[in-house]
Amino acid sequence: MKRTVCTYCGVGCEIGFDPVEEKVIPLKEGVVSKGKLCIKGNFGHEYINHESRIRGTLVRKSFLQSFGLSPENFEEHDENFVRVPYSLAYDLTAKKLKEIKEKYGRHSFAAIGGARTNCESAYLFQKFTREVMESPNVDNCARICHAPSLRGLKETVGEGAATAPFDEIYNAELIVVIGSNTTEAHPIVSHRIIEQVRKGAELTVIDVREIGLFRFAKHKLLIPFDSNLLVLNAIARVIVERELYDKEFIEKRTVGFEEFRKELLNDNLSKPETFKKLPGYEHLFKAIPELARDIARKKTVFLWGLGVTEHTDGSKAVMAIANLALLTGNVGKPGTGLMPLRGQNNVQGACDVGMLPYYLPGYRKPKEIGLTTPEVIDAILEGKVRALWVMGEDIAHVHANQSKIHGALQKLDFLVVNELFPCEVTEFAHVVFGVKSCYEKTGVYINAERRLHLSEPLYTSELPDDWEVIAEVSKRLGKDFGFRTSEDVWNSLREEVPKKFGGADYKTLRENFLNAPQWPVIDGKGTKILHREKFSTEDGKGHLRFNPYKPQGMVKELLEKGEFSDFYLTTGRILLHYNNANQTGRCRTLNKFKLFKEDVVYASEEDRERLKNAKRVKLISPYGESAPLPVEFNRHIKKGTLFVSFHRAKSKVNFLFGDEADEFVKTAKFKSIKVKVEVVE
């Protein structure tokens, strides 16, 4: 039996695999999965041998001709690309990168990706960019998910990662879930939540629609769009005003309480009475004080997803969640914790190893801060960035403002892409390197709870790993890093970041695969709970940070007019799919499901007449419009609001969003956009 880690969400479930039967075997001893796997864990490997897999290197014919080479001398892939040997593609890539750097300077290059591959590849990608291309412009898809969690947690507790393992859910008395449809996006975590509720713990769910966890919740807070920070500040106000806070914890473990208290109590919008002024949400006036009392009295874990972070005030909302934990002493102890539910299998790892413009590996500050992905797009349009290398991130689908991004990609002098399958971004590429998938290579992946899994290949492949492609291009640019195996790359990272990874050699990770350690790993032993004695801030204290809520979107309309016009749309995943469906869309078992075929708009049953009992609709925003999409009506969606998934590029859902983003880290505002609805059928 072979063992690996699931390639999809940030939970990081251990998987056993019978290579003869090509069948997944649940691993009951796995500390994360505990023998349970969602449908993607069970069948999500089936894409491996799909006929559309990129098995080689594709080079655009016109790009080949620019070097005086005839496309007719190579195997044709399609009307735009030919297949060439890897060695030639490495040569051409290096020559073009050198040419652009010499002509336009070192800042003309940018690198994006790393969250869908192993730590070794992400680490080398940023190392190549910073040391060989001498550019600070590196980023990964945390930009469109949990960059605000990193910022918010860094500001308050000093470490931008989960403070505790998922298993602390089993020790909690109260579980608070906000902005996460956990049963769909992180199902194995939702199993823990439901199991603990059935044992007597209480559950709070805060969301803009009734999600699956509502049926298990004591506190069901259905909130307005754009109101996370408003709700969280109101909870904090009740705790402070009624002196429900943990006085001893605040005195010994935190700083800034008096200033925080003063600012909070001087903010009129933080009063729960505010919700009396929001028609349809008056119930929150009573629900918030009840929840505040429970948080103050019970061992509480806080879990959140992109429903928190993908807003203009996402970082501030994360700080507000951390404030609640600090006020009530619900961090650094068993049964408590702050748990951002990471979206990608290695997005935590990509950030940890420095694939961010403002952090080196281990979150050290660089001498020069680079551009975030939205800033890279702007720089391309301004002619400042001329070459872009994208590794396993379909930026022509999953990012916001796709009209703008498509225009930028067309303007590039040179685009290199590492991918498994043709997708939106490969359509713009000059060179496409076919690479190993996660199920075909060895490497370390870090899940949402800081756990380091050493994944081993389930299938044999002659394709290169991402890091091998980077290393070969680097050699041709005059820098041989000397790496011959993925373990060599990992050991380089361990030497660079000893406090987190020094004790996590391959031998230790192999031997402890079923109970993999969480960083920091010291002498082969991981750290389950962070901040037991002191926080990771410079002074070792937790920092309370008050951020006043600024009315926006639906809340602003309700406060000013008592109603809102048109519809408010939010987006998210469904259980069967994963992001751009590049892999799940090619799994034969998953393709059997009707729900899998198209992205669906979900509307309120109360809006059926308003929408003329439509079967298909088109969504229109100030920035763009979707394709005609099927619509379904149900009672779980509040009147005047809509939900749609974004998995299919043909749906054009991300064309609806503009440049509105988190004010600190530029994470796009995917969770609230005002749209008009045009009935098509």
C-alpha positions in Angstrom: 0.0 0.0 0.0 1.2 3.5 -0.9 0.5 6.6 1.2 0.0 10.2 0.3 -2.0 13.2 1.2 -5.1 14.5 -0.5 -4.4 17.1 -3.2 -7.5 19.3 -2.7 -8.5 21.4 0.3 -6.4 22.6 3.2 -7.5 19.8 5.6 -4.8 17.5 4.3 -6.3 14.0 4.7 -4.0 11.0 4.7 -4.8 8.6 1.9 -3.8 4.9 1.4 -3.7 3.6 -2.1 -3.7 0.1 -3.7 -1.8 0.6 -7.0 -3.0 -2.7 -8.4 -6.7 -2.0 -7.9 -6.1 1.7 -8.3 -8.3 2.1 -5.2 -8.2 4.5 -2.3 -7.9 2.9 1.1 -9.0 5.0 4.1 -6.3 5.2 6.9 -8.1 4.9 10.3 -4.8 5.7 12.1 -4.5 9.0 10.2 -4.5 11.9 12.7 -6.3 14.2 10.2 -8.6 11.9 8.2 -9.3 9.3 10.9 -10.3 6.9 8.2 -12.9 9.3 6.7 -12.6 10.9 3.2 -14.9 13.1 1.3 -15.9 12.3 -2.3 -12.8 14.1 -3.7 -10.5 12.2 -1.4 -12.0 8.9 -2.6 -12.2 9.6 -6.3 -10.3 12.8 -7.0 -7.2 10.9 -8.2 -9.0 9.7 -11.3 -7.7 12.6 -13.5 -4.1 11.2 -13.5 -4.4 9.4 -16.8 -6.9 11.6 -18.5 -6.4 11.9 -22.3 -6.0 15.7 -22.1 -3.1 15.6 -19.7 -0.1 17.7 -20.8 2.7 15.2 -21.1 5.5 17.2 -22.4 6.3 20.8 -23.2 4.2 22.9 -25.4 5.6 26.0 -27.2 3.6 28.5 -29.1 4.4 28.4 -32.8 4.9 32.1 -33.1 7.3 32.1 -30.1 9.3 29.3 -31.7 9.5 31.2 -34.9 10.9 34.3 -33.1 14.0 32.2 -32.4 14.3 31.2 -36.1 12.9 27.7 -35.5 10.3 26.2 -37.7 7.2 24.7 -36.0 7.1 22.1 -38.9 10.1 20.4 -37.4 8.1 19.5 -34.2 5.0 17.5 -33.4 1.9 19.6 -33.6 -0.3 19.8 -30.5 -3.0 22.0 -31.9 -3.3 25.1 -34.2 -1.3 27.2 -31.7 1.2 24.9 -30.0 3.8 22.3 -30.9 5.4 19.8 -28.6 9.2 20.2 -28.1 11.8 18.5 -25.9 12.1 19.8 -22.4 15.8 20.7 -23.0 14.8 23.0 -25.8 12.0 24.6 -23.8 14.4 25.2 -20.9 16.9 26.8 -23.3 14.2 29.1 -24.9 12.7 30.0 -21.6 16.1 31.0 -20.1 17.0 33.0 -23.2 13.8 34.9 -23.2 13.9 35.7 -19.5 17.5 36.9 -19.8 16.6 39.1 -22.8 13.7 40.7 -20.9 15.7 41.2 -17.7 18.5 42.9 -19.6 16.2 45.1 -21.6 13.6 46.1 -19.0 15.3 45.5 -15.7 14.9 43.0 -12.9 11.4 44.2 -11.8 10.0 43.3 -15.2 9.7 39.6 -14.0 7.0 38.2 -11.7 6.2 34.7 -10.4 2.8 33.5 -9.2 1.9 30.1 -7.7 3.0 27.4 -5.4 -0.1 26.6 -3.3 -1.0 23.6 -5.5 2.4 22.0 -5.5 4.8 20.9 -2.8 6.8 23.1 -0.4 10.0 22.2 -2.2 8.8 23.7 -5.5 7.2 26.8 -3.9 10.5 27.4 -2.0 12.7 27.1 -5.1 10.3 29.3 -7.1 10.7 32.2 -4.8 14.4 31.5 -4.4 14.8 31.5 -8.2 12.8 34.7 -8.6 14.6 36.6 -5.8 18.2 35.3 -6.4 18.4 34.6 -10.1 15.9 37.0 -11.6 16.6 39.4 -8.8 12.9 40.4 -8.6 10.9 40.7 -5.4 7.6 40.0 -7.3 6.4 36.6 -5.9 2.9 35.7 -4.8 0.6 32.7 -4.5 -3.1 32.1 -4.3 -3.3 33.1 -0.7 -4.0 36.4 -2.3 -7.5 35.3 -3.2 -8.2 33.4 0.0 -6.4 33.7 3.4 -3.9 36.5 3.1 -6.2 38.5 5.4 -6.0 35.7 8.0 -2.2 35.9 7.9 -2.4 39.7 8.3 -5.0 39.6 11.0 -3.4 36.9 13.1 0.1 38.4 12.7 -1.3 41.7 14.1 -2.9 40.1 17.1 -1.2 36.9 18.1 2.0 37.2 16.1 1.8 34.0 13.9 -0.3 33.8 10.7 -1.5 30.2 11.2 -3.9 28.1 13.1 -3.1 28.1 16.8 -4.3 24.5 17.4 -5.0 21.2 15.6 -8.4 20.2 14.4 -8.6 17.7 17.2 -9.1 20.5 19.7 -12.6 20.6 18.4 -13.1 17.5 20.4 -12.1 19.4 23.6 -14.3 22.4 22.9 -17.5 23.3 24.7 -18.5 25.9 22.0 -17.6 25.8 18.3 -18.0 29.1 16.4 -18.1 28.8 12.6 -18.2 32.0 10.6 -18.1 32.5 6.8 -17.5 28.8 6.1 -19.8 26.3 4.5 -17.7 23.6 6.2 -19.7 20.6 5.1 -19.0 21.4 1.5 -15.6 23.1 1.5 -13.9 21.2 4.4 -16.1 18.1 5.0 -13.7 16.2 7.2 -13.5 19.1 9.6 -17.3 19.3 9.6 -17.4 15.6 10.7 -15.5 16.6 13.9 -17.8 19.5 14.5 -20.9 17.4 14.2 -19.4 14.6 16.3 -18.6 17.0 19.1 -22.0 18.6 19.0 -23.6 15.2 19.3 -21.5 14.6 22.4 -22.9 17.8 24.0 -20.9 20.7 22.7 -22.7 23.8 21.4 -22.4 25.1 17.9 -22.7 28.7 16.5 -23.0 29.3 12.8 -22.7 32.9 11.4 -23.4 33.2 7.7 -25.4 35.1 5.0 -27.3 32.0 4.1 -28.6 28.9 5.9 -25.8 26.3 5.3 -25.8 22.6 6.3 -24.4 23.2 9.8 -27.4 25.4 10.7 -29.4 22.3 11.6 -26.9 21.4 14.3 -26.4 24.9 15.7 -27.7 26.4 19.0 -26.9 29.9 17.7 -28.0 30.4 14.1 -26.9 33.9 13.1 -28.2 34.7 9.6 -26.4 38.0 9.0 -26.6 40.7 6.3 -24.0 40.8 3.5 -21.0 42.9 4.3 -21.5 42.7 8.0 -18.9 40.4 9.5 -16.9 43.1 11.3 -20.1 44.8 12.5 -21.3 41.5 14.1 -18.0 40.7 15.6 -17.5 44.1 17.1 -21.0 43.9 18.6 -20.1 40.6 20.3 -16.9 42.2 21.6 -18.9 45.1 23.0 -21.3 42.9 24.9 -18.3 41.0 26.4 -16.6 44.3 27.4 -19.6 46.3 28.5 -20.9 43.5 30.7 -17.4 42.6 32.0 -17.6 39.1 30.8 -14.0 39.1 29.8 -11.2 37.0 31.4 -9.6 39.6 33.6 -6.6 37.5 34.6 -5.8 36.4 31.0 -6.1 40.0 29.8 -3.8 41.3 32.5 -1.1 38.6 32.2 -1.3 37.8 28.4 -2.4 40.9 26.5 -1.7 44.5 25.9 -3.9 47.4 24.7 -7.1 46.5 26.6 -7.9 49.9 27.9 -7.4 51.6 24.6 -9.4 48.8 22.9 -12.2 49.2 25.4 -12.4 53.0 25.0 -12.5 52.8 21.2 -15.0 50.0 21.2 -17.4 51.7 23.6 -17.1 55.0 21.8 -18.2 53.4 18.6 -22.0 53.7 18.2 -22.2 51.1 15.4 -20.8 48.4 17.7 -24.0 48.5 19.8 -26.2 45.5 19.2 -29.1 48.0 18.8 -27.7 48.7 15.4 -29.4 45.6 14.1 -32.8 46.9 15.0 -32.2 49.4 12.2 -31.6 46.6 9.6 -34.9 45.3 8.4 -34.9 41.5 8.2 -32.1 41.2 10.7 -33.6 42.5 13.9 -33.2 39.1 15.5 -29.5 39.7 15.8 -30.2 42.3 18.6 -31.0 39.5 21.0 -28.9 36.7 19.4 -25.6 38.6 19.8 -25.7 39.0 23.6 -26.7 35.4 24.0 -23.7 34.3 21.9 -21.3 36.7 23.7 -22.2 35.1 27.1 -21.5 31.6 25.8 -18.2 32.6 24.3 -17.1 34.1 27.6 -18.2 31.1 29.7 -17.2 28.2 27.5 -14.0 26.8 26.0 -14.4 28.0 22.4 -12.7 27.3 19.1 -13.2 29.8 16.2 -13.2 28.5 12.6 -13.6 30.7 9.6 -13.4 30.6 5.9 -13.5 32.8 2.8 -16.8 34.3 3.9 -14.7 36.3 6.3 -11.6 37.0 4.3 -12.9 37.8 0.9 -14.2 41.3 1.8 -12.7 44.8 1.9 -12.5 44.5 5.7 -11.4 40.8 5.7 -8.1 41.5 7.7 -10.0 43.6 10.2 -12.6 40.9 10.6 -9.9 38.3 11.4 -8.5 40.7 14.0 -12.0 41.0 15.4 -12.2 37.2 15.7 -8.8 37.2 17.4 -10.0 39.9 19.8 -12.8 37.6 20.9 -10.4 34.9 21.7 -8.0 37.2 23.6 -10.9 38.8 25.6 -12.1 35.5 26.8 -8.8 33.6 27.1 -9.9 31.2 24.3 -6.4 30.7 22.8 -3.3 28.8 23.8 -5.2 26.2 25.8 -6.8 22.8 25.1 -10.3 23.1 23.7 -9.7 26.6 22.3 -8.1 28.1 19.3 -8.2 30.2 16.1 -8.5 28.0 13.0 -8.6 29.6 9.6 -9.9 26.9 7.2 -7.3 27.1 4.4 -8.5 26.5 0.9 -5.6 24.8 -0.9 -3.7 21.7 0.0 -0.4 23.7 0.4 -1.4 27.3 0.6 -0.2 27.4 4.2 3.1 25.9 3.1 3.5 28.3 0.1 3.3 31.2 2.6 5.5 29.5 5.1 8.3 29.1 2.5 8.3 32.7 1.3 6.1 32.7 -1.7 4.8 36.1 -0.7 6.0 39.5 -1.8 6.4 40.8 1.7 7.9 37.7 3.4 10.9 35.5 3.0 10.8 31.9 4.2 9.8 31.7 7.8 8.1 35.1 7.6 11.3 37.1 7.7 11.1 40.6 6.3 12.8 41.0 2.9 15.0 43.9 2.0 12.6 44.7 -0.8 8.9 44.2 -0.9 7.4 43.1 -4.3 4.1 43.3 -6.0 0.9 41.3 -5.1 -0.9 39.6 -7.9 -3.4 42.5 -8.5 -0.4 44.8 -8.5 1.4 42.6 -11.0 -1.6 42.7 -13.3 -1.6 46.5 -13.1 2.2 46.6 -13.8 1.7 44.4 -16.9 -0.9 46.9 -18.2 1.5 49.7 -17.5 4.3 48.0 -19.3 6.5 47.5 -16.2 6.1 43.7 -15.9 6.9 42.0 -19.2 7.5 38.4 -18.2 5.4 36.2 -15.9 5.8 32.6 -14.7 2.7 31.0 -13.3 3.0 27.7 -11.5 -0.3 25.7 -10.9 -2.6 28.7 -10.6 -5.2 29.5 -13.2 -5.1 33.2 -12.8 -7.2 33.6 -16.0 -10.2 32.0 -14.2 -10.0 32.1 -10.4 -9.1 35.7 -9.8 -11.4 38.7 -9.8 -11.9 41.2 -12.7 -11.2 38.7 -15.4 -11.8 41.2 -18.2 -8.8 43.1 -16.9 -6.6 40.0 -16.3 -7.3 38.7 -19.8 -6.2 42.0 -21.3 -3.0 42.0 -19.2 -2.1 38.4 -20.2 -2.5 39.3 -23.9 0.0 42.2 -23.4 2.8 40.1 -21.9 6.0 39.6 -23.8 6.5 36.2 -22.2 4.2 33.9 -20.2 5.5 30.6 -18.8 3.0 28.1 -17.2 3.5 24.9 -15.3 0.3 22.9 -15.6 -1.3 19.4 -15.6 -4.1 20.2 -18.2 -5.0 22.9 -20.6 -6.9 25.6 -18.9 -7.7 29.3 -19.3 -4.2 30.6 -18.5 -2.5 28.1 -20.8 -4.4 29.7 -23.7 -2.2 32.9 -23.2 1.1 31.1 -22.6 4.2 31.0 -24.8 5.6 28.0 -23.0 3.7 25.4 -21.1 5.6 22.8 -19.0 3.7 19.6 -18.3 4.6 18.6 -14.8 3.9 15.9 -12.2 0.8 16.1 -10.2 0.8 15.8 -6.4 0.0 12.1 -6.7 3.1 11.5 -8.8 5.8 13.1 -6.8 7.6 13.2 -3.4 7.3 16.4 -1.3 6.1 18.1 1.8 2.6 19.7 2.1 1.5 21.8 5.0 -2.1 21.7 5.9 -4.3 24.3 7.6 -3.3 23.2 11.1 0.5 23.6 10.3 0.9 19.8 9.8 3.8 18.6 7.6 2.9 15.6 5.5 5.6 14.0 3.4 3.6 12.8 0.4 4.9 9.9 -1.7 3.9 9.1 -5.3 0.9 6.9 -6.0 1.7 6.7 -9.7 5.0 6.6 -11.7 5.6 9.5 -14.0 8.5 10.5 -16.3 7.4 14.1 -16.1 9.5 16.6 -14.1 8.4 18.1 -10.8 7.9 21.8 -10.7 11.1 22.4 -8.8 13.1 20.4 -11.4 11.8 22.7 -14.2 12.8 25.8 -12.2 16.2 24.3 -11.5 16.9 23.5 -15.1 16.0 27.0 -16.3 18.1 28.4 -13.4 21.2 26.5 -14.6 20.8 28.0 -18.0 20.8 31.4 -16.4 24.1 30.7 -14.7 22.9 29.5 -11.2 23.0 25.8 -10.3 21.5 25.4 -6.8 22.9 21.9 -6.6 19.7 20.3 -5.9 19.4 16.7 -7.2 16.4 15.5 -5.2 13.4 17.0 -3.5 15.0 16.1 -0.2 17.9 18.4 -1.1 15.6 21.2 -1.7 13.8 20.5 1.6 17.0 20.4 3.5 18.0 23.8 2.2 14.7 25.2 3.5 15.3 23.5 6.9 18.7 25.2 7.1 17.1 28.6 6.2 14.2 28.3 8.6 15.5 26.1 11.5 13.0 27.4 14.1 10.0 26.0 12.1 11.4 23.1 10.1 14.8 22.3 11.5 13.6 19.1 13.2 11.5 17.9 10.3 13.8 15.8 8.1 12.4 13.4 5.6 13.1 10.4 7.8 11.1 11.9 10.7 8.2 12.8 8.4 8.2 9.3 6.8 8.1 7.6 10.1 5.4 9.9 11.4 3.2 10.1 8.4 0.0 9.1 10.2 0.7 11.5 13.0 2.7 14.1 11.2 4.1 16.9 13.3 2.9 20.5 13.2 5.5 23.3 13.0 7.5 24.4 14.7 9.2 21.0 14.7 12.1 20.7 17.2 14.1 17.6 17.6 11.6 15.7 15.5 8.6 16.7 17.8 5.9 19.0 16.6 3.9 21.7 18.4 0.2 21.1 18.7 -0.9 24.2 20.4 0.8 27.6 19.8 1.0 30.4 22.3 0.7 28.3 25.5 2.9 30.6 27.5 3.6 33.6 25.2 2.4 34.9 21.9 4.7 35.1 18.8 4.7 38.9 18.9 7.8 40.8 19.7 6.7 41.4 23.3 5.2 38.0 23.7 1.7 39.5 24.4 -1.6 39.2 22.5 -2.5 42.6 21.0 -6.1 43.7 21.0 -6.8 45.7 17.8 -10.1 47.6 17.4 -11.2 48.4 13.9 -14.5 50.4 13.6 -17.0 49.1 11.0 -17.6 51.3 8.0 -21.1 50.8 6.6 -21.0 49.3 3.1 -23.0 47.3 0.6 -26.2 45.8 1.9 -25.8 47.2 5.4 -25.3 50.8 4.1 -28.5 50.5 2.0 -30.5 49.1 4.9 -29.3 51.8 7.3 -30.0 54.6 4.8 -33.1 53.4 3.0 -34.5 50.5 5.0 -34.3 48.3 1.9 -32.0 47.4 -1.0 -32.4 47.2 -4.7 -31.5 44.4 -7.1 -29.7 41.3 -5.7 -26.6 40.7 -3.5 -24.6 37.8 -4.8 -22.1 35.6 -2.9 -20.0 32.7 -4.3 -18.4 29.5 -3.1 -17.6 25.9 -3.7 -19.8 22.8 -3.9 -18.7 19.4 -2.4 -18.0 17.7 -5.7 -15.8 20.4 -7.3 -12.6 22.1 -6.5 -11.8 25.6 -7.6 -11.4 25.7 -11.4 -12.3 22.0 -11.8 -9.2 21.4 -13.8 -8.7 18.1 -11.9 -12.1 17.2 -10.5 -13.6 17.9 -14.0 -11.6 15.0 -15.3 -12.5 12.4 -12.7 -14.9 9.8 -14.2 -16.8 9.1 -10.9 -17.3 12.7 -10.1 -18.6 13.3 -13.6 -21.5 11.0 -13.0 -23.3 13.6 -10.9 -25.8 16.0 -12.4 -24.7 18.8 -10.1 -21.2 18.6 -11.5 -22.1 19.7 -15.0 -22.7 23.4 -14.5 -22.4 26.2 -12.0 -25.9 26.9 -10.6 -27.4 30.1 -9.3 -29.4 29.5 -6.1 -32.2 32.0 -5.3 -34.8 32.4 -2.6 -38.1 30.7 -3.0 -39.6 34.1 -2.1 -38.0 35.5 -5.3 -39.5 32.9 -7.6 -42.3 35.2 -8.8 -39.9 38.2 -9.0 -37.7 36.2 -11.3 -40.6 34.9 -13.3 -40.0 31.3 -12.3 -36.8 31.4 -14.4 -34.9 28.3 -15.5 -31.8 30.3 -16.7 -30.6 33.7 -15.8 -27.7 36.0 -16.6 -26.0 37.9 -13.8 -24.9 41.5 -14.5 -22.6 43.7 -12.4 -20.9 47.0 -13.1 -17.8 45.1 -14.1 -19.1 42.4 -16.4 -21.7 39.6 -16.8 -21.9 35.9 -16.4 -22.9 33.3 -19.0 -26.6 32.2 -18.9 -26.7 29.9 -15.8 -29.4 27.5 -14.5 -31.3 28.8 -11.5 -32.8 26.8 -8.6 -35.0 28.2 -5.8 -34.8 27.1 -2.2 -35.8 28.2 1.3 -32.2 28.4 2.6 -31.4 31.6 0.6 -32.7 34.9 2.0 -34.9 37.0 -0.1 -32.9 39.4 -2.4 -29.7 37.3 -2.2 -28.1 34.8 -4.5 -25.4 32.1 -4.3 -23.4 30.7 -7.2 -20.4 28.5 -7.5 -17.5 29.5 -9.8 -16.0 26.2 -10.9 -16.5 26.3 -14.6 -14.6 29.0 -16.6 -17.4 29.0 -19.2 -19.7 30.4 -16.4 -17.7 33.6 -16.4 -18.7 34.2 -12.7 -15.4 36.0 -11.9 -16.0 38.5 -14.6 -18.6 40.0 -12.3 -16.0 41.2 -9.8 -13.9 44.3 -10.1 -10.9 45.6 -8.1 -12.6 46.0 -4.7 -10.4 44.2 -2.3 -9.1 44.0 1.3 -7.6 47.3 2.1 -4.4 45.8 3.6 -3.6 42.7 1.4 -5.8 43.2 -1.7 -7.7 39.9 -1.4 -10.7 40.3 -3.8 -14.2 41.0 -2.5 -15.7 37.8 -3.9 -18.3 37.4 -1.1 -20.5 40.4 -1.9 -21.4 42.0 -5.2 -24.6 43.7 -6.2 -26.0 42.3 -9.5 -29.0 42.7 -11.7 -30.6 39.5 -12.9 -31.7 39.0 -16.5 -34.1 36.1 -17.2 -32.9 34.2 -20.2 -35.2 31.2 -20.1 
